[in-house]
Amino acid sequence: MSHTVIQLDTNASADSYGAEAKQRVGFFTDTSLCIGCKACEVACKEWNGVPASPGAFTGESYDNTGALGANSWRHVAFIEQRRPLSVEESGPGSLVHAAALEDLRSRSAIQPRIEDGFRWLMSSDVCKHCSEAACLDVCPTGALFRTEFGTVVVQEDVCNGCGYCIPACPFGVIDQRSDDGRAWKCTLCYDRLKDDQEPACAQACPTNSIQFGEHGALRARARERVKDLHDQGVLDARLYGEDPGDGVGGFGAFFLLLDEPEVYGLPPDPLVTTRHLAETWRAAGVAAVVVAGAISSAFLGGRR
């Protein structure tokens, strides 16, 4: 299947970063097209040399990776749902309008797969490459940096394994490897971007569920896709992370979902965990001065 790839713009824009900035790029993951094949997981591991994930049965259906981590930069979630989908039970707030139910059943290219009130929701999760990234704020060594493409990357040769970035991430994306303690996550194939190539996962996706391109164009395409699905009766389709007004300034890698974010294990209202860090440090500084003054006064008073 052909892939839609938007060529990188070498001119800096208002939506880019740094003196050497290029047009911001990212991912639009359309979960309505995901078939759960895991080609993205395999391609990511092969290109980036990511160690194999545990192969034991997890008890979570076909979801053997379980979550994003140091050894799983792409995670394909398999979510099983049983819900009434008959014509009589489908209403305006359900997955589909009653009139569109049979049409939806016949569209094999549209997720979810529907059979006897059972459906699969499949989604390939990845680092969000936040516009306002808390992990950048807390890194003491500069190992985490914003690239000229607007993405967020960890330099493994600079990371000292302090782990501050791990609790700072509102999505639990960043993780440490047990053998060396350093932090690892998706780089959006930074090395490939520098050679004007699309990331390995997007190139490997057989259904174009993972779409790579210029960030602004992806957002416009995503909004149009939601409109198309709504017109087809898929009323639960919604965008997650596309809005730059959200708690992290919008995602560099955003999603079209077919249910609430919580169903996919995603926070409904992610926030930059370091947003009030400056105020906190100022308050701590003032408190320290006050305490030091009180101790000094007590000491001097005691001497008198």
Legacy VTK file of the C-alpha trace (Angstrom):
# vtk DataFile Version 3.0
C-alpha trace
ASCII
DATASET POLYDATA
POINTS 304 float
0.000 0.000 0.000
1.294 3.471 -0.795
2.061 5.800 2.089
1.315 9.496 2.300
4.602 11.210 3.114
4.969 14.965 3.354
8.448 16.180 2.432
10.305 18.041 5.143
10.347 21.804 4.729
13.873 23.084 5.271
12.605 26.559 6.224
12.002 27.409 9.873
8.438 28.259 10.873
6.482 29.505 13.867
5.847 25.863 14.731
9.497 24.829 14.862
12.397 24.879 17.296
15.952 26.204 17.426
18.213 28.243 15.188
18.611 25.317 12.769
14.897 24.475 12.884
13.088 22.720 10.083
9.372 22.282 9.651
7.970 20.382 12.599
7.099 16.749 11.844
5.253 14.069 13.752
2.871 11.127 13.708
-0.874 10.926 13.205
-1.971 7.460 14.327
-5.417 6.592 12.992
-6.517 3.707 15.200
-9.555 3.077 12.994
-7.127 1.622 10.429
-4.955 -0.421 12.808
-5.199 -4.197 12.291
-2.868 -5.144 15.153
-0.235 -6.708 12.912
2.665 -5.333 15.028
4.733 -4.515 11.933
5.500 -1.163 13.569
6.873 -2.839 16.695
9.118 -5.127 14.664
10.356 -2.346 12.363
11.134 -0.103 15.334
13.144 -2.804 17.068
15.049 -3.780 13.947
15.994 -0.253 12.887
16.855 1.089 16.348
18.413 -2.062 17.793
15.837 -2.213 20.581
16.152 -5.432 22.631
13.438 -8.049 22.331
10.437 -7.740 24.616
9.624 -10.625 26.989
8.048 -13.435 25.008
6.086 -15.057 27.832
2.286 -15.130 27.808
1.045 -12.030 29.619
-2.589 -13.069 30.061
-3.601 -9.909 28.194
-4.858 -11.467 24.973
-2.484 -10.707 22.089
-0.901 -7.733 23.856
2.440 -9.322 24.646
4.351 -6.043 25.069
1.879 -4.699 27.634
3.057 -1.079 27.656
5.649 1.321 26.342
9.068 0.962 27.935
12.809 1.003 27.435
12.529 -2.095 25.239
9.167 -1.273 23.655
9.199 2.072 21.862
6.025 1.123 19.998
3.233 -0.735 21.785
0.244 -2.167 19.940
-2.671 -2.336 22.354
-5.440 -4.932 21.890
-8.626 -3.936 23.696
-11.552 -6.360 23.733
-15.010 -4.949 24.306
-18.422 -6.530 24.541
-21.187 -4.020 24.040
-24.697 -4.012 22.528
-24.467 -3.193 18.842
-27.795 -4.413 17.542
-29.982 -2.086 15.492
-32.488 -1.900 18.341
-29.849 -1.031 20.957
-27.765 1.426 18.940
-28.618 5.008 19.775
-27.256 8.496 19.073
-24.576 8.088 21.743
-23.442 4.636 20.684
-20.572 3.677 18.409
-22.727 3.949 15.296
-26.147 5.152 14.231
-28.556 2.272 13.685
-28.920 3.177 10.022
-25.167 2.937 9.488
-24.566 -0.270 11.448
-24.824 -2.688 8.549
-22.748 -0.387 6.353
-20.042 -0.313 9.014
-20.041 -4.100 9.275
-19.296 -4.311 5.557
-16.290 -1.955 5.701
-13.389 -4.261 6.532
-10.932 -1.332 6.389
-12.627 0.473 9.278
-11.880 -0.452 12.857
-13.306 -1.736 15.118
-13.995 -5.288 13.988
-17.625 -5.981 14.921
-19.149 -9.428 15.411
-22.026 -10.425 17.695
-21.637 -7.424 20.001
-17.871 -7.913 20.316
-15.252 -5.528 19.013
-11.507 -5.066 18.989
-9.936 -1.673 19.523
-6.333 -1.668 18.341
-3.866 1.163 18.680
-0.129 1.583 18.206
1.041 3.794 21.071
4.276 5.786 21.052
6.036 8.713 22.756
3.917 11.843 22.269
6.880 14.224 21.638
5.010 16.862 23.637
5.094 20.514 22.624
5.727 21.295 26.302
7.847 18.380 27.491
8.402 18.014 31.238
11.178 15.476 30.652
13.256 18.250 29.076
12.733 20.478 32.114
14.067 17.998 34.653
17.019 16.463 32.780
20.194 17.687 34.564
22.683 16.623 31.886
21.068 17.792 28.659
20.681 14.198 27.522
17.124 15.042 26.496
16.898 17.700 23.818
14.517 19.187 21.263
15.642 18.412 17.733
15.425 20.707 14.728
12.303 18.741 13.698
10.474 19.552 16.952
10.847 16.032 18.326
12.245 15.019 21.728
15.249 12.672 21.818
17.392 11.040 24.532
21.137 10.964 23.889
22.160 7.649 25.407
25.824 8.647 25.580
24.939 11.676 27.750
22.264 10.123 29.992
23.575 9.432 33.505
20.632 7.261 34.575
19.326 9.678 37.221
15.738 8.768 36.296
14.267 12.243 36.867
12.563 12.149 33.461
10.579 9.010 34.266
8.108 10.455 36.838
8.063 13.755 34.929
6.424 12.162 31.875
2.600 12.320 32.238
2.239 9.282 29.947
4.733 6.910 31.556
6.615 6.641 28.263
10.231 6.901 29.402
11.815 3.900 31.078
15.223 2.684 32.239
16.917 -0.523 31.176
17.848 -2.784 34.036
21.308 -3.549 32.657
22.636 0.027 32.408
20.030 2.259 34.095
19.861 4.752 31.232
16.586 6.181 29.916
15.232 5.119 26.530
12.237 5.992 24.357
11.120 6.639 20.770
13.337 9.082 18.864
10.914 9.331 15.936
13.871 7.813 14.042
15.923 11.004 14.293
18.707 9.474 12.218
16.259 8.727 9.407
14.759 12.229 9.559
18.189 13.730 8.977
18.388 11.657 5.780
14.888 12.754 4.662
13.416 9.308 5.354
10.182 8.567 7.163
10.400 6.676 10.484
10.658 2.893 10.266
7.291 2.234 11.934
5.371 4.452 9.521
7.143 2.919 6.547
6.267 -0.602 7.719
2.586 0.041 8.526
0.558 -1.844 5.876
-2.708 0.086 6.381
-1.305 3.625 6.738
-2.608 3.732 10.301
0.677 5.398 11.309
1.025 8.506 9.164
4.174 10.625 9.174
4.509 14.152 7.887
4.541 17.885 8.537
2.736 18.531 11.792
0.264 21.171 10.628
-0.759 19.161 7.572
-1.270 16.054 9.718
-3.591 17.962 12.039
-5.705 19.144 9.107
-5.835 15.609 7.707
-6.816 14.206 11.107
-9.719 16.639 11.487
-10.975 15.717 8.023
-10.713 12.012 8.867
-12.866 12.463 11.975
-15.468 14.293 9.917
-15.515 11.452 7.378
-15.977 8.829 10.113
-18.787 10.840 11.704
-20.494 11.018 8.311
-20.190 7.214 8.106
-21.866 6.853 11.497
-18.770 6.256 13.626
-19.798 8.807 16.221
-17.235 7.870 18.878
-14.293 8.896 16.679
-12.350 11.721 18.313
-8.857 13.218 18.258
-6.486 12.922 21.203
-3.528 15.280 21.545
-4.206 17.268 18.374
-5.298 20.435 20.191
-2.362 22.778 20.995
-4.461 24.195 23.813
-4.336 21.001 25.881
-2.257 20.460 29.007
1.020 19.706 27.203
0.599 22.142 24.326
-0.466 19.399 21.941
1.361 16.243 20.919
3.916 15.821 18.194
2.410 12.329 17.855
-1.372 12.448 18.202
-4.185 9.941 17.723
-7.645 9.287 16.365
-9.429 7.157 18.968
-12.726 5.275 18.871
-13.441 5.500 22.594
-12.418 7.515 25.637
-8.643 7.879 26.169
-8.870 5.910 29.422
-9.998 2.842 27.471
-6.612 2.884 25.729
-4.724 3.463 28.984
-4.155 7.140 28.187
-4.692 10.031 30.631
-7.780 12.069 29.703
-6.260 15.419 30.689
-2.448 15.203 30.628
-0.584 18.099 32.205
3.000 19.281 32.105
4.188 18.052 35.476
6.788 20.833 35.707
4.475 23.693 34.776
4.674 25.185 38.293
8.281 24.199 38.898
9.612 27.778 38.838
6.992 28.961 41.327
7.763 25.976 43.547
11.482 26.754 43.597
10.811 30.438 44.306
8.515 29.516 47.182
11.114 27.090 48.503
13.774 29.804 48.276
11.642 32.286 50.190
10.855 29.660 52.808
14.557 28.841 53.159
15.381 32.524 53.705
12.653 32.858 56.311
13.823 29.741 58.148
17.460 30.877 58.011
16.424 34.280 59.375
14.452 32.708 62.208
17.379 30.455 63.136
19.779 33.395 63.082
17.474 35.490 65.246
17.064 32.693 67.740
20.812 32.126 67.873
21.623 35.813 68.334
18.824 36.217 70.876
20.150 33.270 72.835
23.654 34.766 72.943
22.304 38.072 74.282
LINES 1 305
304 0 1 2 3 4 5 6 7 8 9 10 11 12 13 14 15 16 17 18 19 20 21 22 23 24 25 26 27 28 29 30 31 32 33 34 35 36 37 38 39 40 41 42 43 44 45 46 47 48 49 50 51 52 53 54 55 56 57 58 59 60 61 62 63 64 65 66 67 68 69 70 71 72 73 74 75 76 77 78 79 80 81 82 83 84 85 86 87 88 89 90 91 92 93 94 95 96 97 98 99 100 101 102 103 104 105 106 107 108 109 110 111 112 113 114 115 116 117 118 119 120 121 122 123 124 125 126 127 128 129 130 131 132 133 134 135 136 137 138 139 140 141 142 143 144 145 146 147 148 149 150 151 152 153 154 155 156 157 158 159 160 161 162 163 164 165 166 167 168 169 170 171 172 173 174 175 176 177 178 179 180 181 182 183 184 185 186 187 188 189 190 191 192 193 194 195 196 197 198 199 200 201 202 203 204 205 206 207 208 209 210 211 212 213 214 215 216 217 218 219 220 221 222 223 224 225 226 227 228 229 230 231 232 233 234 235 236 237 238 239 240 241 242 243 244 245 246 247 248 249 250 251 252 253 254 255 256 257 258 259 260 261 262 263 264 265 266 267 268 269 270 271 272 273 274 275 276 277 278 279 280 281 282 283 284 285 286 287 288 289 290 291 292 293 294 295 296 297 298 299 300 301 302 303
